[in-house]
Amino acid sequence: PGNQVPDGMVRTSSLIEPYVTSMKRQKKALDQIIKRGESKKRATTNILKDIKEAQLGAKLPIIQSISYYLGKKAAGLAHEGSSTYAEPTQEGVINIATRLGELMGVERENAVLLDCGSGVGTSLMIMCHVLGCQGLGLEYSTNRMFLSSSWMPKLLHQHAGDDAFNHRVASIHGDLLDLRTLFDANIVAAYQYDEVFPPALMESTLELYKNAPLTFRFVVSARSGRNAAYCQEIFHEAGLYPLQAPVQCQKTGSGEGSSFTIYGRRCCDYSDLGDLVLQPPATIATLYPTPDLGILRTPLPEAVAKILAGDKEAFERYYNDLAANTQLLMSQKRHRNPKQGRLCIC
């Protein structure tokens, strides 16, 4: 009765008051923007952005640190400055993760998100913080792996003691073309920023999904935004179809954008998602693959398995060792031949 609250319970209003205050302050500022002549659409977009950031709570400062340190380094690796290779913006990655989270449901703590071509790990780290799940990346570039492994321990130290920091994320230095089956982990979804994947790599990646277990349900891809006809063919052959309308995402430091689509598998049942997903197109069952559930999975490295299990010490030790190994690889990549007096690549 009245204002009394049962023992052990927290008044709901006390939890949302900081967010309400922040929203009122932001709305006041945006009203002033509109008065100055800027578009109402842009102001509305900014309000929605602020609401999403408020919902992230204690995770937001960590995500901003990830974007600053890892995202800034990744932007420096853009191929000759071309925006085609630019990183998705922080806001864009949050939007993709939010949309994926609606489909994955609330029980995501033991789910694993696979990032095929994880780069320095910016998108993977942000998505795992938004989703609250485990993360597994695979990257071929030694330069990107060195930057990733160099900055991960620093991020951990910066947010030491912060329970919101998700350290159950590991990137593996390897080649997707050498991977024959998915890793032996509870991989529920895969994310791939595959706009510039060559056909051989694209087809090899989708081949991994054909025989994945039925618990693997979602594939997030940006390729269809650039090559719609090509992707319609190869995704159909892989037994994938779009579950929702594409998610638009801008690129850091560029006026260009990417279009990400969340795909489902024809062999999986999405009746639990109701109206959240589109119905699969009508086709004959024999036209799309059925997974071989008895196929052996690729075993995880022991250190990576410990990280996914929540071992903080293993996280720091793994990335320190990875930084040392990748630095050694880079130092051996080019050396001067003393007899011929010229650089050679080996």
Residue pairs with C-beta under 8 A, 6 or more apart in sequence:
5 11
19 54
19 55
22 50
22 54
23 47
23 50
23 51
23 54
26 46
26 47
26 50
27 47
30 43
30 46
30 47
31 43
33 42
33 43
33 46
34 40
34 43
49 91
52 94
52 95
52 98
53 60
56 63
56 94
56 129
56 130
57 164
58 162
58 163
58 164
59 129
59 130
59 164
62 129
62 155
62 159
62 162
62 164
62 165
62 166
63 90
63 94
63 126
63 129
63 130
64 90
65 155
65 158
65 159
66 122
66 125
66 126
66 129
66 155
67 90
67 122
67 126
69 151
69 154
69 155
70 120
70 121
70 122
70 125
70 147
70 148
70 151
70 155
71 87
71 90
71 120
71 122
71 252
73 120
73 147
73 151
74 87
74 119
74 120
74 122
74 144
74 147
75 86
75 87
75 252
75 253
77 85
77 119
77 120
77 141
77 143
77 144
77 147
78 85
78 86
79 85
83 251
83 253
83 254
83 255
83 256
84 195
84 196
84 256
85 196
86 251
86 252
86 253
86 254
86 256
87 119
87 122
87 123
87 251
87 252
88 96
88 123
88 193
88 249
88 250
88 251
88 252
88 258
89 249
89 250
89 251
89 252
90 126
91 250
92 247
92 248
92 249
92 250
92 257
92 258
93 122
93 123
93 126
93 127
93 130
93 249
94 126
94 130
95 247
95 249
96 127
96 191
96 220
96 247
96 249
96 260
97 126
97 127
97 130
97 131
98 130
99 244
99 247
99 262
100 127
100 131
100 189
100 191
100 218
100 220
100 262
101 108
101 130
101 131
102 276
103 217
103 218
103 243
103 244
103 262
103 273
103 276
103 277
104 111
104 131
104 133
104 188
104 189
104 218
108 131
108 132
108 133
108 188
109 132
109 133
110 133
110 134
110 186
111 131
111 133
111 134
111 186
111 188
111 189
112 133
112 134
112 135
112 136
112 185
112 186
112 187
112 188
112 308
113 124
113 127
113 128
113 131
113 133
113 134
113 135
113 136
113 187
113 188
113 189
113 190
113 191
114 136
114 137
114 138
114 182
114 183
114 187
114 189
114 190
114 191
115 121
115 123
115 124
115 127
115 135
115 136
115 137
115 138
115 171
115 190
115 191
115 192
116 138
116 176
116 190
116 191
116 192
116 194
116 205
117 138
117 139
117 140
117 176
117 192
117 193
117 194
117 197
118 124
118 137
118 138
118 139
118 148
118 171
119 139
119 141
119 144
119 148
119 193
120 144
120 147
120 148
120 151
121 137
121 139
121 148
121 152
121 169
121 171
123 191
123 193
124 135
124 137
124 169
124 171
124 191
125 135
125 166
125 169
127 135
127 191
128 134
128 135
128 166
128 168
128 169
129 164
129 165
129 166
132 166
133 188
134 168
134 169
134 185
134 186
134 308
135 166
135 168
135 169
135 170
136 169
136 170
136 171
136 172
136 183
136 185
136 187
136 300
136 304
136 308
137 169
137 170
137 171
137 172
138 171
138 172
138 174
138 176
138 179
139 145
139 148
139 171
139 172
139 173
139 174
140 173
140 174
140 175
140 176
142 173
142 326
142 329
142 330
142 333
143 330
145 171
145 173
145 322
145 326
146 323
146 326
146 327
146 330
148 171
148 319
148 322
149 171
149 319
149 320
149 322
149 323
149 326
150 319
150 323
152 315
152 319
153 316
153 319
153 320
153 323
155 165
156 165
156 167
156 312
156 315
156 316
159 165
167 307
167 310
167 312
167 315
168 307
168 308
168 309
168 310
168 315
169 307
170 303
170 304
170 307
170 308
170 315
170 318
171 322
172 301
172 304
173 322
173 325
173 326
176 201
176 204
176 205
177 200
177 201
177 204
179 208
179 298
180 208
180 298
181 208
181 211
181 295
181 296
181 297
181 298
182 208
182 209
182 212
182 213
182 216
182 297
182 298
183 297
183 298
183 299
183 300
184 297
184 298
184 299
184 300
185 300
185 305
185 308
186 215
187 212
187 215
187 216
188 215
188 216
188 217
188 218
189 216
189 217
189 218
189 219
189 220
190 209
190 216
190 218
190 219
190 220
191 220
192 205
192 219
192 220
192 221
192 222
192 223
193 222
193 258
194 202
194 205
194 221
194 222
194 223
195 222
195 223
195 225
195 226
195 258
197 205
197 223
202 223
202 234
203 234
206 234
206 235
206 237
206 238
206 240
207 238
209 216
209 219
209 238
209 239
209 240
209 265
210 238
210 239
210 289
210 291
211 289
211 291
211 292
211 293
211 295
212 265
212 291
213 291
213 293
214 267
214 268
214 291
214 293
216 265
217 264
217 265
217 268
217 270
218 243
218 262
218 263
218 264
219 240
219 262
219 263
219 264
219 265
220 260
220 261
220 262
220 263
221 231
221 235
221 260
221 261
221 263
222 249
222 258
222 259
222 260
222 261
223 230
223 231
224 231
224 232
224 235
224 242
224 246
224 259
224 261
225 246
225 258
225 259
225 260
225 261
235 241
235 263
236 287
236 288
237 288
237 289
238 289
239 265
239 266
239 267
239 288
239 289
239 290
240 263
240 264
240 265
240 266
241 263
241 264
241 266
241 278
241 280
241 281
242 261
242 262
242 263
242 264
242 278
243 262
243 263
243 264
243 270
243 273
243 276
243 277
243 278
244 261
244 262
244 276
244 277
244 278
246 259
246 260
246 261
247 259
247 260
247 261
247 262
248 257
248 258
248 259
248 260
249 257
249 258
249 259
249 260
250 256
250 257
250 258
251 257
251 258
264 270
264 277
264 280
266 280
266 288
267 288
267 289
267 290
267 291
270 277
300 308
303 314
303 317
303 318
303 321
304 318
306 314
306 318
307 314
307 315
307 318
332 346
333 345
333 346
334 343
334 344
334 345
335 343
335 344
335 346
336 342
336 343
336 344
337 343
337 344
